[in-house]
Amino acid sequence: MTALPEVEPLLARMATELTAHLKRLQRPDPAFVGIHTGGVWIAENLRQRCAPAAPLGTLDIAFYRDDFEQVGLPQRVRPSELPFAVDDRHLILVDDVLMTGRTIRAALNELFDYGRPASVTLVTLLDIEARELPIRADILGASLALPPGQRIKLTGPEPLHLTLNPAD
């Protein structure tokens, strides 16, 4: 069985790395964007640690997925909310698990429908190392290789916890 890391130490380290990353790249006024649902929880947590005054937006990428025609509309679609202008803004895009890269591709497509950001920094809690697209996180909590037929699920929002589940 794969040992799962504790979320809190990962978030603490990620916050330190993200703060240094933003300072190094001279991006003092970012906006956070979390991908529903786990990415929103992580974005809220990191925003509180790194830039509490920064705005927070949320994305539901259901309509932007490239498998929409095969799997149909998810049961629960939430509206995306970006309460700030995207144009020329430094965005921190946050998701819980990076696996194939397709969710991130969909999120980037949606963000660019709102405008043209100055930059996008990708932050993910876990990388499952099953990439189908050339996408990688700028700030990463941990990398895991999962056994076949297994998926990671982040539960929360308080406390945030990782579980290993059979694939759907």
N, C-alpha and C positions, 0 to 999 in steps of 0.2 A: 504494500500500500504506500502511496506517495504521501510524504509528510508535508503538511500545509503550513506555511509561515503564519505567524501572528500578524494581524493587520496593523496594530498600533505602532510597533517599532518600524515597520515599513513606511508608514505615513510620516513619522518623525524624521526619518532620514530623507524621504522624498521632499519634505518641506524645506529642509536645510539645503538640499541640492537645487531645488527650484528657486529659492531666494538668491543663491549664488549665481545661478544661470541668468536670472533676470538682471541682476546687477552687472554681470560680466557683459551682457549684450545691450546694456543701457536701455532696458525696458521697464521704467519705473511705474508706469500706469497701465497695467494690463487689465483685461476683462477675462473672467473665468467662464467657460462653457462646459457644462457637464452633459454627457450623453445618458439618457434615461436607461436604467434607474440607478445602477451602481455608480456610474460616472458622476451623477449629480451629488450623491452622498460624499464621494471622494473630493469633488470640486469644492463643496461647502467646507469640508474639513481643512483642505489645503489653503483655501482663501482665508479662513480664520487664522491660520498659523502664519501665512506669508504676507497677505495684503488685505486686512479686514475691510478696508474702505472700497476695495475693488468691486465693480458690479459683477453679478452672477447671472448667466443665462442658462437655459436648458434646451436640449435638442431631443426630439423623438424622430429618429431617422426612418421610421416604418415605410414611408412613401418613397424613400430614396434607395432602398435596398435593391440589389440587382437580382434577388431571388423572389421578388414580390409576386411575379406571375406564377411561380411554382408553388409557393407556400401560402399565398393570399395575405389578406390583411390580418395582423395580429388582433387578438380579442380586445386588447386595451391600448388604444392609441391616445397619447396625450398631445396637446398642442406644444409646439416649440415656442419658447419665450426668450427673446433677446431684447431686454429693456435698455439697449444702448445701440449706438450706430456702429456697424461693423467696419465701415470704410476707414482705412488708415489706422485701425486699432490693432494693438498687439494682443492676440488672443491666446489663452491657455486652454486647449481642448483636452478634456479629461474623460477617460473611460476606465472601467474596472479591469477588464480582461482584453488583451490584444491577442488574437488567435490568427485568423486568416488575413486580417487587414481590411476586410470588406465593410465592416461597420465604420471604420475610420474613413474609408473612401466615401461612403455615403454621407457621413457627417461633414466632410470637406465640401462635397457637392452642395449640401444644404447651406452651409455657411456662405459659400460664394453666391448663392441665390440672394442672400441678404446684402451682399456688398463685397468689396475687395479689401480684406484685412492687410495690414502692414506686414504681419507675420503670424504664424501659428506655431506654438510650441505644443507638442504632444506629450501628455503625461498619462501613464497607465500603471495601475497597481501591479498587474501580473502580465507577463508575456508567456504564452503557452507554446511558443516556438512551432507553430503549424502554419507558417506564412504561405499565402497564395499570391499576395501582392507585395511589392517592394516598399513596405511601410515599417518604420521602427519608431519607438518612443524616444524622446529626448530625455525624459526623466522616467525612470522605471523602478518599481519597488523590488520585483524579483522575477526570475525566469524559472519556469517549470516545464518538464517534459511529462506529459500525462500518459498513462496506459491507454491503449485503444478502448474506445467505448466509454470514456470518462469525461466529465465536464466539471469545471469549477463554477461555484455560485457564491456570490457575495450577498450576505444577508445583512439587514440593518433597518433603519439607519443607526440606531444606538442599541447595543454596540455593533460595530462592523465586525463581521466574522466570515471566514471562508469555509465552505463545505465542498466535499467531493461527491458528485452525483453521477448516476448513469446517464449517458447521452440520451436525448429525447428520441 
